[in-house]
Amino acid sequence: MSDRLKITLLLLPAMLIIVLLFFGGLAIGLMRSFNYMPVIGLTEPDLSAYFLVFTDREFYLSFLLTFHIAFTSTVISSILAIGAALLLRRNFVGRSIVNFLFQLNLTVPHLVGAIGMLYLFSQSGSFARLAAEWNLIAKPSQFPALVFDPYAIGIILQYIWKEIPFIGVIVLANMQSIGEDYESVARSLGASRWQTFRHVLLPLIFPGVLSASVMVFAFTFGAYEIPALLGANYPAALPVLAYRKYTDVDLAARPEAMAMAIIIAILSAVMIYIYIRYSRRRIRG
Amino acid sequence: MTHVSIKELTKVYPGASEPSLDRLSLEIPTGELTALLGPSGCGKTTTMKMIAGLLDPTSGDVTFDGRSILKDKPENRGVVMVFQNYLLFPYMSVADNIGFGLKMRKMDPAEIKRRVGEMLELVKLPDLGKRKPSALSGGQQQRVALARALIVQPNVLLLDEPLSNLDAHLRFEMRDLIRSLQQEMGITTIFVTHDQEEAVVLADRVALILDGCMKQYDNAEAFYKRPVDEATARFFGGQNFMSGTTRGTVFEASFGQLQLVEGLNQGSGVLTFRPENVLLNGDPSAPNTLEANIADKIYLGTQTRLKLRIGQENVDIITNPSDVEGLSPGDLIRVTLPPQTLWMLTS
C-alpha cells in the first residue's frame, strides 16, 4: 500500500465526520439563512434574513458586547496565564502542589463554574451577604452588580477563571521546552530582565500563546451557556440572541437565527485573522 | 583590558553532596586566551556561568582588575558568553541577532546598522545579514554568535566549546578567526572544552580541571612535557608510567638505569614520557638505548602504535608506519628514550 493511500485511509474517518457534520451543518444553516426552507414552503432564496439582522439595533449592541467579552477575557487571561507560567517554571518548595491547584479547574465544566459565580458574586450571593454582615454595605442588594450586569463582568470573570489554566498549561510546556539558555544569552549581551522577557522570551513563546488565545477567543465569542446564565437580558451576547430567534414560536424567525449564526462564524474567522496578523507584527517585528 | 582573578570559587548545587566546583583559583592576565579543560561534568560550564552572573557561587570570589563583580547584574558585568549550540534568536534575522546587544543599549538604529555591517565583514559573512539563522550552516551560525558577542565590545569573552560542533576542516578556520579577532581586540577570553586538542590549538594557557579541582594551569606544551600527575598525563594521552627512584640524574627502573636531565624530582616516584618521543633504531651508543620486545602492533592510518615490553615494563610508542614496516609481534627492536624527554611526576 502506498504511503499516500495509507494517509488518506487513516484520515478518512476524521475527515468524514468533519466534512459531514461541520460542512453539512454549515450548508444547511446557510440555505436556511437564505430563506430556503421547503418544509414550510419557502422555496425562493433571498437575503431578507440578513437584511433584518443588519437593520436591527440590538444586533450591533450584541456584537459589541460579545466582542468585549471575548477580547477582554482573552487578553486578561493570556496576560495572567503568562505571569503564572513564569512563576510556575521556577523551582520552589511546594511547586507541584501549586501546579496541581493551578490546573484543578481545568476539569470543572463551564456550567458548574458559572453556577459557582452566581452563588458567590450575585447580589443575593455569598459575597453580598458577607459584605452586609460585616457592615460594608447596608443590605445585600447594594452589592455591585457583577452578574447580569451591562459590562458582563461576571461572564468575563468566569472565562478568566476557566481559561487561565488552559493557556497557562500550554505556555508553561512551551517555556519548559525552550529552556532558559536564550534568556541567559540575552542577559549576557546586556539585556535587562524586562528586555529579556520582551525581546526574547515573549517572541519565543508567542506561537504557543497565540494558538491558545485564538482558541479561547473563538470559544468565548461563540459560546452560549455562560452569557445565557450570567449575562444581562438586553443586550444579550450574539449566540444568546441567535438561540432566542431560533427557539422563537414564529418559525419565520429561524432564517434570521441562521443568518446570525453564519455572521458569528464569519466574524470570528475575520477577527482571528486580524488578531494573528496584528499581534505577530507587534511581538516579533 | 581586564585582568580576571578567580579566588577559591566553589559551587555546591542545592541537594548535592559533592561540590560541582571545589575552590578553583585562577589568574587570567589581560588579553590572554585561556582554556578551562576537563571531562564533562567537571565544573567548567558552572565556572563560566558564575563569571557571567548566570549562577551564584556558594563561596569564593571573581574580580576584574581587583574589583569583585559578584554583586553586579549579568548585564552590567561586561561579560558575554557564547554558548556551544550558538542559541541564535530564531525569529530574528542574522543582522538583528548581531545588533541585539546594541539595541538593548538603546543605540541609534543607523549606528547599529553600520556596526552590524562592519561585524558581518569581520566574520566574513557580508551578504547574509537578511537571512534567518535556520538558513545558515553550523560554521556560519557560530560566526554570527561570535559577531553578536563581539559587537558589544565585552571586557571578558566566554566561549563554551567553541570548536566542538564544527567539522574538522572548519575547526582550523574558526580557530584562526577566533584567535585573530581576540588578539586584535585584546579581549580577555576564557573558553571551556572537554577536548584537549581544542584547548591546545586555541589557548595561550590551559587550566585542567578534574573532579572539580584544578590540576595544572600552564601553557599547552607543559601538559605534554611536564604533567603534574598521572591523571593529567593520561588526559593528554600519556601512556607510559614507571615506578622507581631518582638520585641526581639517574633513575633506577626495574630493568636498569636511565639517564635524566638535571632538576627533576628526587626520591621514589613515577617516571613518564610521551609515546611519540621514543626513538626507534637510533644510535646504539646514545644514552638510554634499550632492547625491547614487540607485544602488539596497531595500525592507525597516519601512525602506528607499538606496544613494547622492556624488562617487566609495558611501554607504548607512536611512530611513522613506514618506520616499522615488516616488524611483527615477537620481534626485538632497539629503542632510545632521550633524557630530555623523561619527566618525573611532581605529585
Interface residues (C-beta under 8 A of the other chain):
Chain A: D181 Y182 S184 V185 A186 R187 S188 L189 G190 A191 S192 Q195 H199 V200 P203 L204 R284
Chain B: K49 A52 G53 L54 K73 P74 E75 V79 V80 M81 F83 N85 L87 F89 P90 Y91 F100 G101 K103 M104 R105 R148 A149 V152 L158
